Every structure is written in C-alpha cells, then in structure tokens.
C-alpha cells in the first residue's frame, strides 16, 4: 500500500467517525449512557461477526493467549468509546473538541519518548497549526461556560488515543523485528474495547428509553461510525506513523461541522470556516512536503 493510499483511507475513516454528532441529534429518547451502551453493543456485535468470519473459532483462542499490546489497545479503545460520549453529556461539544485537539501533540510526544521516533519539523508545525485551527473554531463557545468534569473526562479521549496509536505502532514494529509479515493480530483489540465499553455502561443505561427509531440510528453508529473505520485504522497503523494518524484524525472536527450543516441545518460561523481552513491547510502542507521528500529520496536511490 502506498503512503498516499493509506492517507486517503485514513481520511475516509475520519469521515465515518465524524457522523456521531449529526446522528445523535436525531435521536428521540435515548440519552447519556444509553447512547454509549447501544453504540458499543452494536459495534461489538458487528465486530464479532466480521472477526469470526475472518478468523473462525481461532479468534477466541487468539484473544485468550494474546500478548499485552492487544489488551492494552483494547482498554484504550474502551476509554475512547466511553469517555467521548459521556463528556458530550456533561459539557459542550465545542469544549470536548478543543480538548481532543491536543491529541496529535500527545501522540508525537509518546512516539518520541517510547518508540524513539524523530518527527520532521514540518509535522510538528502542522500539528501546532491544526490544533490552533480547532481552538479558533470553537474557542469562543468553549469559554462560554463548560463543566470542569466534562472537560476532565474529555481529556481521557486524546490521552487514550495517543497511547493506543503508540501501542499499535509498537506491536507493528515488534512483529517487523521478529521477521513476521503478519505480526500480532491487533484487530481483536477493537472488539475487546467495544465489549468493555458496553459492559461498563450497561448498569448506567438501564432502564432503557430508546425506541425502534433510536435503535436503528445507534446501530448505524455502531457499525458504520465505529466498527468499520476502527478496523481500518488498526490496519493503517502498519503504513502510517502514529503522529500522522493522530494529525489526520483532526479532520473529524471539520467533517463533523459539515455533517451538522448538511444534516441538522447548523450553519458554520465565520470562525468555524477560518479554523477549518487552517486545519485543512496544515494537513495539506504536511502531506505535500512529505510527498516531495519521498520523491527526492526515491530519485536519490536510483541515481548512480
């Protein structure tokens, strides 16, 4: 898989992730922990179907004998699934998104500290510019009075994501060092995370209030907004460095605003358009410079 194709697939995964906000705005009765439970439940159900089809009965033996990176990644997925939706019920959407904007910086730091990865200056600059863009988009709304508890819980999302991308990169590097093409099968980590999230939120979700309409929308979220893109991202960690994955994931904010505009008639403000342009510009800047560097490296290898 080429780097350009991997980056394009990562953008697709981010686009699918971004549906959560607009879909939840059309729910009739489901609220708070029940939304998280049903989303994780349908996610786990879809993942079970897919992974059993792919791995057969060996899936469960593999999970039982799995090394620590699989369980660590699964725990991170569970925190990401749960903390995001819980934070959304305690504070403003803007405050959650601003908090999540620190993800690329944390991921870059973890990659440097634990994996020894050296990031080019262009990537550091793109991370800073993209984070500033998101802060510009939602800074005023976030300052309008947000719950400290919601902000604190929301901070678990970028921290868990940074740990997750770093663990996935470590697992990929470990398998490469051992000479294995397949390496550690990290796909079941997404299933572990969904299952843990559903189990933890079930006591708080009862008694259920969701009707058939809500269950249909939450099923859509569990399958199309979580299961498919999360499996795709696990695969892409073999192609893209963790900081670049985290950087590209910031597009979720821009896409989320667009979904709300098209699906819930929430027109973006001028601040949103300026900040979104800064995010997209930072990502394009990083990818174009990276393409130029890789092209020069290829030319240098073929020249005598």
Secondary structure, DSSP 4 states (H G I P E B T S, - for coil): --HHHHHHHHHHHHHHHTTHHHHHTT-SS--HHHHHHHHHHHHHHHHHHHHHHHHTTHHHHHHHT--HHHHHHHHHHHHHHHHHHHHHHHS-HHHHHHHHTTHHHHHHHHHHHHS-PPPPHHHHHHHHHHHHHHHHHHHHHHTT---HHHHHHHHHHHHHHHHHHHHHHHHHHHHHHTT-SS-S--THHHHHHHHHHHHHHHHHHPSP---HHHHHHHHHIIIIIIIHHHHHHHHHTTTS-HHHHHHHHTHHHHHHHHHHHHHH--PPPHHHHHHHHHHHHHHHHHHHHHHHHHHHHHHHHH--
